[in-house]
């Protein structure tokens, strides 16, 4: 059979997902393709049309990215326990003529975070994390960190989103702060995660979620989910301050590999996926 796969979001022209999934198909000698479906947030009819094509069998599996990770839920038949607990979907598959929403971001983020910590010989000195953002990606990050035993402070432009996230995880140790971080004890922060689009190309050298002029915590690790460019302004500034900082390529590969396994039942080789990404020409 031929696996027709794809990514729904907006914008998606810089996405590395096609590179990853085509490499996986080739490595496992499977027929198929991976297509980009750019659908703006306001085009709910376009979103429903793509989902209908998946439900009818024309498209075998879909990834979902900004801005549809949350609003796609209303059009699905079921959510897995992971997607339900996060309140966001990044993977869709069909089972028994039903559209199922899954979230592989949680496991993908945690796998790469732990890998990066080991690779950097990073010693966590306190279980306090600061997360920028409260959208679909941030929901997965926060959920993963909660499972991992972290205390979390969320900084988001849309306070209502942050409050909803806090309400959805009433058992978690979550706090909310403003964008200036005035009420955060930064000395206790040992992990900073950017789960917003700030720093993404084409405004890579201009945007960062970190407040201008504010010193970084002396012993924190910085994890930026943005992967295009490979080094964001946040990561550059953190490294200049002597901190260990990584981009989002590792998480991208992990969550993609998990999605691919759901669709095909086969485990793609991570080394081949990583090689494909690192040698891909930036768009």
C-alpha positions as CSV (number, residue, x, y, z in Angstrom):
1,X,0.0,0.0,0.0
2,X,1.0,3.7,-0.4
3,X,1.0,5.8,2.7
4,X,-0.4,9.3,1.8
5,X,0.6,11.4,4.8
6,X,0.6,15.2,5.5
7,X,0.8,18.2,7.8
8,X,-2.0,20.7,8.4
9,X,-1.1,24.1,9.8
10,X,-0.2,27.7,8.8
11,X,2.3,28.6,7.8
12,X,4.0,25.3,6.9
13,X,6.3,26.2,4.0
14,X,9.4,26.0,6.3
15,X,8.4,22.7,7.9
16,X,11.0,19.9,8.0
17,X,8.3,17.3,8.5
18,X,8.3,16.2,4.8
19,X,12.0,15.6,5.0
20,X,11.6,13.5,8.1
21,X,8.7,11.3,7.0
22,X,10.0,10.8,3.4
23,X,13.3,9.7,4.9
24,X,11.4,7.3,7.2
25,X,9.4,5.9,4.2
26,X,12.6,5.4,2.2
27,X,14.5,3.8,5.1
28,X,11.8,1.3,5.6
29,X,11.1,0.7,1.9
30,X,7.5,1.9,2.1
31,X,5.6,3.5,-0.7
32,X,4.0,6.9,0.0
33,X,4.4,10.6,0.3
34,X,4.1,13.5,2.8
35,X,2.3,16.6,1.7
36,X,1.9,20.1,3.3
37,X,-1.6,21.5,3.7
38,X,-1.4,25.2,4.5
39,X,-4.7,26.1,6.2
40,X,-5.1,29.5,8.0
41,X,-6.7,29.6,11.4
42,X,-9.9,31.2,10.0
43,X,-10.4,28.5,7.4
44,X,-12.4,26.0,9.3
45,X,-14.1,24.8,6.1
46,X,-10.7,24.0,4.7
47,X,-9.8,22.1,7.9
48,X,-13.0,20.1,7.8
49,X,-12.4,19.2,4.1
50,X,-8.9,17.8,4.8
51,X,-10.2,15.8,7.7
52,X,-13.0,14.4,5.5
53,X,-10.4,13.3,3.0
54,X,-8.6,11.5,5.8
55,X,-11.8,9.9,7.0
56,X,-12.7,8.7,3.5
57,X,-9.3,7.0,3.2
58,X,-7.8,9.4,0.6
59,X,-5.3,10.5,3.2
60,X,-3.8,7.9,5.5
61,X,-2.5,10.0,8.4
62,X,-2.1,13.7,9.4
63,X,0.1,15.8,11.6
64,X,-1.4,18.9,13.0
65,X,0.6,22.0,13.9
66,X,-0.1,25.7,14.8
67,X,-2.8,27.1,14.7
68,X,-5.0,24.0,14.7
69,X,-3.8,21.8,17.5
70,X,-6.7,22.7,19.7
71,X,-9.5,23.8,17.3
72,X,-9.2,20.5,15.3
73,X,-10.6,18.6,18.3
74,X,-14.2,19.7,17.6
75,X,-14.1,17.8,14.3
76,X,-12.7,14.5,15.6
77,X,-14.6,11.4,16.7
78,X,-12.3,10.3,19.6
79,X,-9.2,11.4,21.5
80,X,-6.6,9.1,23.0
81,X,-5.9,9.5,26.7
82,X,-2.7,11.5,25.9
83,X,-4.5,13.9,23.6
84,X,-7.4,14.3,26.0
85,X,-5.1,15.0,29.0
86,X,-3.1,17.6,27.0
87,X,-6.2,19.2,25.3
88,X,-4.3,19.4,22.0
89,X,-3.7,17.1,19.0
90,X,-0.7,16.8,16.8
91,X,-1.4,13.4,15.1
92,X,-4.6,12.0,13.5
93,X,-5.2,8.5,12.3
94,X,-8.3,6.6,11.1
95,X,-9.6,3.5,12.9
96,X,-12.9,1.9,12.0
97,X,-14.0,4.9,9.9
98,X,-13.4,7.2,12.9
99,X,-10.9,10.0,13.2
100,X,-8.7,9.6,16.2
101,X,-6.7,12.4,17.7
102,X,-3.4,11.6,19.4
103,X,-0.6,13.7,20.9
104,X,3.0,12.6,20.5
105,X,4.5,15.9,21.5
106,X,4.5,15.0,25.2
107,X,6.6,11.9,24.9
108,X,8.6,13.4,22.1
109,X,9.5,16.4,24.2
110,X,10.4,14.4,27.3
111,X,12.5,11.9,25.3
112,X,14.6,14.6,23.8
113,X,14.8,16.7,27.0
114,X,16.2,13.7,28.9
115,X,18.6,13.0,26.0
116,X,19.9,16.5,25.9
117,X,20.4,16.6,29.7
118,X,22.5,13.4,29.6
119,X,24.5,14.7,26.6
120,X,25.2,18.0,28.3
121,X,25.9,16.3,31.7
122,X,23.3,18.8,33.0
123,X,22.6,18.6,36.7
124,X,19.1,19.8,37.6
125,X,19.5,21.8,40.8
126,X,15.8,22.5,41.4
127,X,12.5,21.3,40.0
128,X,11.4,24.7,38.8
129,X,10.7,25.4,35.1
130,X,9.6,28.5,33.3
131,X,7.5,27.9,30.1
132,X,6.8,30.6,27.5
133,X,3.4,30.1,25.8
134,X,0.0,28.5,26.5
135,X,-1.0,27.1,23.1
136,X,-1.1,23.6,21.8
137,X,2.7,23.0,22.0
138,X,2.9,24.6,25.5
139,X,0.1,22.3,26.7
140,X,2.2,19.3,25.7
141,X,5.4,20.7,27.3
142,X,3.6,21.5,30.5
143,X,1.9,18.2,30.7
144,X,5.2,16.4,30.2
145,X,7.0,18.5,32.8
146,X,4.2,17.8,35.3
147,X,4.6,14.1,34.7
148,X,8.3,14.6,35.2
149,X,7.8,16.2,38.6
150,X,8.5,19.9,37.8
151,X,7.0,23.0,39.3
152,X,6.0,25.3,36.4
153,X,5.5,29.0,35.9
154,X,3.8,29.9,32.6
155,X,4.4,33.2,30.8
156,X,1.9,33.9,28.0
157,X,0.6,36.8,26.0
158,X,-2.9,35.5,26.3
159,X,-3.6,35.2,30.0
160,X,-6.9,33.5,29.3
161,X,-5.1,30.6,27.6
162,X,-2.7,30.3,30.6
163,X,-5.6,30.3,33.0
164,X,-7.4,27.6,31.0
165,X,-4.3,25.5,31.0
166,X,-4.0,25.9,34.7
167,X,-7.6,25.0,35.2
168,X,-7.2,21.9,33.0
169,X,-4.4,20.6,35.3
170,X,-5.8,21.4,38.8
171,X,-3.5,18.8,40.4
172,X,-0.3,20.4,39.0
173,X,1.9,23.0,40.7
174,X,1.4,25.7,38.1
175,X,1.8,29.5,38.4
176,X,1.2,32.3,35.9
177,X,3.3,35.3,35.4
178,X,3.4,38.4,33.1
179,X,5.7,38.8,30.2
180,X,8.1,40.9,32.2
181,X,8.6,38.0,34.7
182,X,8.7,40.6,37.6
183,X,7.1,38.1,40.1
184,X,9.3,35.1,39.2
185,X,12.2,34.1,41.5
186,X,14.6,33.4,38.6
187,X,17.3,32.2,40.9
188,X,15.2,29.0,41.4
189,X,14.6,28.4,37.7
190,X,16.7,25.5,36.3
191,X,14.8,25.0,33.0
192,X,13.5,27.6,30.5
193,X,11.3,26.4,27.6
194,X,10.1,28.5,24.7
195,X,6.8,27.0,23.3
196,X,5.9,30.0,21.3
197,X,6.7,30.9,17.6
198,X,8.9,33.8,18.8
199,X,12.3,33.4,17.2
200,X,11.0,31.6,14.2
201,X,12.2,32.6,10.7
202,X,11.9,35.0,9.0
203,X,12.2,37.2,12.2
204,X,14.8,35.0,13.8
205,X,17.2,37.8,14.7
206,X,14.5,40.0,16.2
207,X,12.1,38.0,18.3
208,X,12.7,36.3,21.6
209,X,10.3,35.6,24.5
210,X,13.0,36.6,27.0
211,X,12.6,40.2,28.3
212,X,15.2,42.5,26.9
213,X,17.9,43.5,29.4
214,X,16.9,40.8,32.0
215,X,19.8,38.6,33.1
216,X,19.3,34.8,32.6
217,X,19.3,32.5,35.7
218,X,22.9,31.5,36.3
219,X,22.4,27.7,36.1
220,X,19.4,27.2,33.9
221,X,19.1,25.1,30.8
222,X,17.3,26.6,27.8
223,X,15.1,24.5,25.5
224,X,13.6,26.3,22.4
225,X,10.9,24.3,20.5
226,X,11.6,26.5,17.5
227,X,13.8,24.6,15.0
228,X,13.9,27.0,12.1
229,X,16.4,28.6,12.3
230,X,18.5,25.9,14.1
231,X,19.8,28.6,16.5
232,X,17.2,31.2,17.7
233,X,17.9,34.5,19.3
234,X,16.9,33.1,22.6
235,X,19.4,30.2,22.3
236,X,22.2,32.6,21.1
237,X,21.6,35.0,24.0
238,X,21.5,32.1,26.5
239,X,24.8,30.7,25.2
240,X,26.4,34.2,25.4
241,X,25.4,34.1,29.1
242,X,27.1,30.8,29.6
243,X,24.0,28.6,29.6
244,X,23.4,25.3,27.8
245,X,20.8,25.9,25.1
246,X,19.2,23.6,22.5
247,X,16.7,24.0,19.7
248,X,13.7,21.9,18.8
249,X,15.0,19.6,16.1
250,X,15.4,16.7,18.6
251,X,11.7,17.0,19.7
252,X,10.6,17.4,16.1
253,X,12.3,14.1,15.2
254,X,11.0,12.2,18.3
255,X,7.4,13.3,17.9
256,X,7.5,12.6,14.2
257,X,8.9,9.1,14.6
258,X,6.2,8.3,17.1
259,X,3.5,9.6,14.7
260,X,5.0,7.5,11.9
261,X,5.0,4.4,14.1
262,X,1.3,5.0,14.8
263,X,0.5,5.2,11.1
264,X,2.6,2.3,9.8
265,X,3.3,0.1,12.8
266,X,7.1,0.4,12.0
267,X,9.8,2.2,14.0
268,X,11.9,4.5,11.8
269,X,15.6,4.7,12.5
270,X,16.3,7.9,14.4
271,X,19.9,8.3,13.0
272,X,18.6,8.4,9.5
273,X,15.9,10.9,10.3
274,X,18.4,13.1,12.1
275,X,20.9,12.9,9.2
276,X,18.1,13.9,6.7
277,X,17.2,16.9,8.8
278,X,20.7,18.1,9.3
279,X,21.6,17.9,5.6
280,X,18.3,19.5,4.4
281,X,18.7,22.8,2.8
282,X,16.9,25.6,4.6
283,X,13.9,27.0,2.7
